[in-house]
Amino acid sequence: MAAQESKVDISKIVGFILPGLLLLFFLFSAILVSHTVHKTRKAVGELQALEKQRNALDVEWSQLLLEQSTLGSFIEIENKAKGELKMLVPEVNQVVIVKP
């Protein structure tokens, strides 16, 4: 009779502990999933911000390259020399040739 009582007690214990353990496991798993989703969304937000910054820097780089090519042209340099520095091309009689 004692063997039957121990079997009943074990089955009752297993009947209560196993669902409890499964419930704890599922709760822990749900918390981990929630945490992972939060971290993923945060990382995606940071990625989007960095991509936006990269695009802005690409636009600025393109504008700087365009400005560099404009400022480096001979016509632009000549216009600045004439306008800002008041330089002129010398007349033929003003040119002196020095021989070594």
C-alpha positions in Angstrom: 0.0 0.0 0.0 2.9 2.3 0.7 4.2 1.8 -2.8 0.9 3.0 -4.3 0.9 6.1 -2.0 4.4 7.0 -3.1 3.4 6.6 -6.8 0.5 8.9 -6.3 2.6 11.4 -4.5 5.2 11.4 -7.2 2.6 11.8 -9.9 1.0 14.7 -8.1 4.4 16.3 -7.6 5.3 15.8 -11.2 1.8 17.0 -12.2 2.4 20.3 -10.4 6.2 20.9 -10.9 6.4 20.1 -14.6 3.7 22.7 -15.7 5.3 25.2 -13.3 8.7 24.7 -14.8 7.3 24.9 -18.3 5.5 28.1 -17.4 8.7 29.6 -16.0 10.6 28.5 -19.1 8.0 30.2 -21.4 8.0 33.4 -19.3 11.8 33.5 -19.4 11.8 32.8 -23.2 9.2 35.6 -23.7 11.3 38.1 -21.8 14.4 37.2 -23.8 12.4 37.6 -27.1 11.1 41.0 -25.9 14.6 42.1 -25.0 16.1 40.9 -28.3 13.3 42.7 -30.3 14.0 45.9 -28.3 17.8 45.7 -29.0 17.1 45.0 -32.7 14.8 48.0 -33.1 17.3 50.2 -31.3 20.1 48.9 -33.6 18.0 49.5 -36.7 17.3 53.0 -35.6 21.0 53.7 -35.1 21.7 52.2 -38.5 19.1 54.4 -40.2 20.6 57.5 -38.5 24.1 56.5 -39.7 22.8 56.0 -43.2 21.2 59.4 -43.2 24.4 60.9 -42.0 26.4 59.1 -44.7 24.0 60.3 -47.4 24.4 63.9 -46.1 28.2 63.5 -46.1 28.1 62.1 -49.7 26.1 65.2 -50.8 28.6 67.5 -49.1 31.5 65.6 -50.7 30.0 66.0 -54.1 29.5 69.7 -53.6 33.0 70.1 -52.5 34.4 68.2 -55.5 32.3 70.5 -57.8 33.5 73.6 -56.0 37.1 72.3 -56.2 36.9 71.8 -60.0 35.3 75.2 -60.4 37.8 77.0 -58.3 40.7 75.2 -59.9 39.9 76.1 -63.5 42.2 78.6 -65.3 39.4 80.9 -66.1 38.4 81.2 -62.5 42.0 81.8 -61.4 42.4 84.5 -64.1 39.1 86.2 -63.1 40.2 86.3 -59.4 43.6 87.6 -60.4 42.1 90.4 -62.4 39.2 91.2 -60.0 40.7 90.8 -56.5 44.4 91.4 -57.1 44.0 93.9 -60.0 46.6 92.0 -62.0 46.9 92.5 -65.8 48.6 90.7 -68.6 51.8 92.8 -69.3 52.1 94.6 -72.6 54.8 93.4 -75.0 57.1 96.4 -74.2 56.8 95.7 -70.5 58.2 92.2 -70.8 61.9 91.8 -70.0 63.7 88.6 -71.0 66.7 87.8 -68.7 69.3 85.4 -70.1 71.5 83.4 -67.7 
